[in-house]
Amino acid sequence: MPRTMWIEPEIIDITGATNKHDRKKTRLASEINAVVLHQTADDRGSEPMQFKNIRAHFVVTKTGKIIQLHPVAALTWASNAFNNESVAIEFAGHFPTEKGVWWTGNPARNVPTKSQIDAGREVVLYLHIKHGIKFIYAHRQGYLPDDGIYRKGVTNQRSNCPGPDIWYGVGEWAKTNLGLSDGGKGHAIGNGTALPDSWRTERVPSF
């Protein structure tokens, strides 16, 4: 998209109402080069204050609202192994695996809406233009135990984050249209899990 045609998305800023203790330090612009996509894995609705305790920088709701929770420069513990370099974007909902299965511990059963995917693309484009983001990752790709040390046999607890529908609708879109990189086939950090080929292809009708 030519920048002359770009219009900044409407962002609901509630940074003044969120927990400042979640902001571990202020980063230099040069330290931030990636976006990490997440799912909240629950159903909280679409009202901004319902998300005020989330550590991600942004939340995208089912109705297409973009809510900013923390300043982009703030380092938050939202994306595990990617914390230092990334901006975290949560997509509100409990989304299925590539096999169409939802985690049984949560009664919510959601799929991303077109408004949500469109808004997700808008916020990634915004970060790419305003902050020079060059990489886009799934949360599942970066995982370390709480002590930050890789250990063989430790299981990644975020293997369906953000899920194939969000990844294909936003992650693959950003790679194709914005030239962002997901690190390449097999890329993962620590005990993270690389993106499967099934996430790189369409599982649901095109958004």
C-alpha positions as CSV (number, residue, x, y, z in Angstrom):
1,M,0.0,0.0,0.0
2,P,1.5,3.4,-1.0
3,R,2.1,5.6,2.0
4,T,0.3,8.5,0.3
5,M,-2.9,6.4,0.7
6,W,-2.3,5.3,4.3
7,I,-4.7,6.6,7.0
8,E,-3.8,6.0,10.6
9,P,-6.3,3.6,12.3
10,E,-8.4,4.7,15.1
11,I,-6.8,3.5,18.3
12,I,-8.5,3.6,21.7
13,D,-5.8,4.6,24.2
14,I,-6.2,3.4,27.7
15,T,-2.6,3.4,28.7
16,G,-3.4,5.8,31.6
17,A,-5.6,3.1,33.1
18,T,-3.4,0.0,32.8
19,N,-0.9,-1.3,35.3
20,K,2.4,0.7,35.0
21,H,4.2,-2.0,37.0
22,D,3.8,-4.2,33.9
23,R,6.2,-1.8,32.1
24,K,9.7,-3.1,33.0
25,K,11.6,-0.4,31.2
26,T,11.4,2.1,28.4
27,R,13.1,0.9,25.2
28,L,14.9,2.9,22.5
29,A,13.2,2.9,19.1
30,S,16.2,1.0,17.7
31,E,15.5,-1.9,20.1
32,I,12.0,-2.6,18.7
33,N,11.9,-4.6,15.5
34,A,9.1,-7.1,15.8
35,V,5.4,-7.7,16.3
36,V,4.2,-10.9,18.2
37,L,0.7,-12.1,17.6
38,H,-1.3,-13.7,20.4
39,Q,-4.9,-14.8,21.3
40,T,-6.4,-14.0,24.7
41,A,-7.8,-17.6,24.8
42,D,-11.0,-16.3,26.4
43,D,-14.1,-14.3,25.6
44,R,-14.1,-10.9,27.3
45,G,-16.4,-8.9,25.0
46,S,-15.3,-5.7,23.3
47,E,-15.3,-3.0,26.0
48,P,-11.8,-1.5,26.4
49,M,-11.6,-1.6,30.2
50,Q,-12.2,-5.4,30.1
51,F,-8.7,-5.8,28.9
52,K,-6.9,-3.4,31.2
53,N,-4.9,-6.2,33.0
54,I,-3.4,-7.6,29.9
55,R,0.3,-7.1,29.4
56,A,0.2,-6.8,25.6
57,H,0.7,-3.4,24.0
58,F,-2.5,-3.7,21.9
59,V,-5.7,-5.7,21.8
60,V,-7.9,-6.2,18.8
61,T,-11.5,-7.1,19.6
62,K,-14.1,-9.1,17.7
63,T,-15.8,-5.9,16.6
64,G,-12.6,-4.5,15.2
65,K,-11.7,-2.1,18.0
66,I,-7.9,-1.5,18.4
67,I,-7.1,-0.8,22.0
68,Q,-3.7,0.4,23.2
69,L,-2.8,-0.8,26.7
70,H,0.8,0.2,27.0
71,P,3.2,2.5,25.1
72,V,5.1,0.9,22.3
73,A,8.3,1.8,23.9
74,A,7.5,-0.1,27.1
75,L,9.0,-3.5,27.6
76,T,6.3,-5.8,29.0
77,W,6.5,-9.5,29.8
78,A,3.9,-10.4,27.2
79,S,5.8,-12.4,24.6
80,N,8.3,-14.5,26.6
81,A,11.5,-15.0,24.5
82,F,10.5,-12.1,22.2
83,N,9.9,-9.6,25.1
84,N,13.0,-7.4,24.5
85,E,12.4,-6.6,20.8
86,S,8.7,-6.8,20.3
87,V,5.3,-5.2,20.4
88,A,2.6,-7.6,21.5
89,I,-0.8,-7.7,19.9
90,E,-3.6,-9.8,21.5
91,F,-6.6,-10.9,19.5
92,A,-9.7,-11.2,21.7
93,G,-11.1,-14.7,21.6
94,H,-10.6,-18.4,22.1
95,F,-9.6,-19.7,18.7
96,P,-9.2,-23.3,17.5
97,T,-6.2,-25.3,16.3
98,E,-5.7,-26.2,12.6
99,K,-7.8,-29.3,13.3
100,G,-10.7,-27.2,14.4
101,V,-10.3,-28.2,18.1
102,W,-10.6,-25.7,21.0
103,W,-8.9,-26.2,24.4
104,T,-11.4,-28.0,26.6
105,G,-10.5,-26.0,29.7
106,N,-12.3,-22.9,28.3
107,P,-16.0,-22.9,27.3
108,A,-15.6,-20.1,24.8
109,R,-15.6,-21.1,21.1
110,N,-14.6,-18.3,18.8
111,V,-13.3,-17.8,15.3
112,P,-11.8,-14.5,14.2
113,T,-14.2,-12.0,12.5
114,K,-13.5,-10.1,9.3
115,S,-13.5,-6.9,11.3
116,Q,-10.9,-8.3,13.7
117,I,-8.6,-9.5,10.9
118,D,-8.9,-6.2,9.1
119,A,-8.1,-4.3,12.3
120,G,-5.2,-6.6,13.0
121,R,-3.8,-5.8,9.6
122,E,-4.3,-2.1,10.2
123,V,-2.3,-2.1,13.5
124,V,0.5,-4.1,12.0
125,L,0.7,-1.7,9.1
126,Y,0.7,1.2,11.6
127,L,3.6,-0.3,13.5
128,H,5.5,-1.0,10.3
129,I,5.1,2.5,9.0
130,K,5.5,4.4,12.4
131,H,8.0,2.2,14.1
132,G,9.8,0.4,11.3
133,I,8.8,-3.1,12.3
134,K,10.5,-5.7,10.2
135,F,9.5,-9.1,11.8
136,I,6.3,-10.7,12.7
137,Y,6.1,-13.8,14.9
138,A,3.6,-16.1,16.5
139,H,3.8,-16.3,20.3
140,R,4.4,-20.0,20.0
141,Q,7.8,-19.4,18.3
142,G,9.5,-18.0,21.4
143,Y,9.3,-19.8,24.7
144,L,11.6,-20.1,27.7
145,P,11.0,-21.3,31.2
146,D,10.5,-18.7,33.9
147,D,14.3,-18.6,34.6
148,G,15.0,-17.7,30.9
149,I,17.1,-20.8,30.4
150,Y,16.5,-23.3,27.6
151,R,16.0,-26.9,28.9
152,K,15.4,-29.9,26.8
153,G,12.1,-31.5,27.5
154,V,10.3,-28.3,28.7
155,T,7.0,-28.1,26.9
156,N,5.8,-25.0,25.1
157,Q,2.5,-24.1,26.7
158,R,1.5,-21.6,24.0
159,S,1.5,-23.9,20.9
160,N,-1.8,-22.6,19.6
161,C,-1.0,-18.9,20.1
162,P,-2.3,-17.0,18.2
163,G,-3.8,-20.0,16.2
164,P,-3.8,-20.7,12.5
165,D,-6.6,-18.3,11.6
166,I,-5.0,-15.2,13.1
167,W,-1.6,-16.2,11.8
168,Y,-2.8,-16.8,8.2
169,G,-5.1,-13.7,8.2
170,V,-2.6,-11.3,9.7
171,G,0.9,-12.9,9.8
172,E,1.0,-14.3,6.3
173,W,-0.7,-11.2,5.0
174,A,2.0,-9.0,6.6
175,K,4.7,-11.2,5.0
176,T,3.2,-11.0,1.6
177,N,2.0,-7.3,1.6
178,L,4.5,-5.6,3.9
179,G,7.6,-7.8,3.4
180,L,7.9,-8.7,7.1
181,S,9.7,-11.9,8.0
182,D,8.7,-14.6,10.5
183,G,12.3,-15.8,10.7
184,G,11.9,-18.4,8.1
185,K,10.9,-22.1,8.1
186,G,11.8,-23.8,11.4
187,H,12.5,-20.5,13.2
188,A,11.9,-20.8,17.0
189,I,13.7,-19.5,20.1
190,G,14.4,-21.6,23.2
191,N,11.7,-24.1,23.8
192,G,9.5,-22.3,21.2
193,T,7.6,-24.2,18.5
194,A,8.2,-23.4,14.8
195,L,5.2,-22.5,12.6
196,P,3.7,-25.6,11.0
197,D,3.1,-25.5,7.2
198,S,-0.6,-25.8,8.0
199,W,-0.6,-22.3,9.5
200,R,0.9,-20.9,6.3
201,T,-2.1,-21.9,4.2
202,E,-5.8,-20.9,4.4
203,R,-7.9,-22.9,6.8
204,V,-11.1,-20.8,6.6
205,P,-12.6,-18.7,3.8
206,S,-10.4,-15.7,2.9
207,F,-10.9,-12.6,4.9
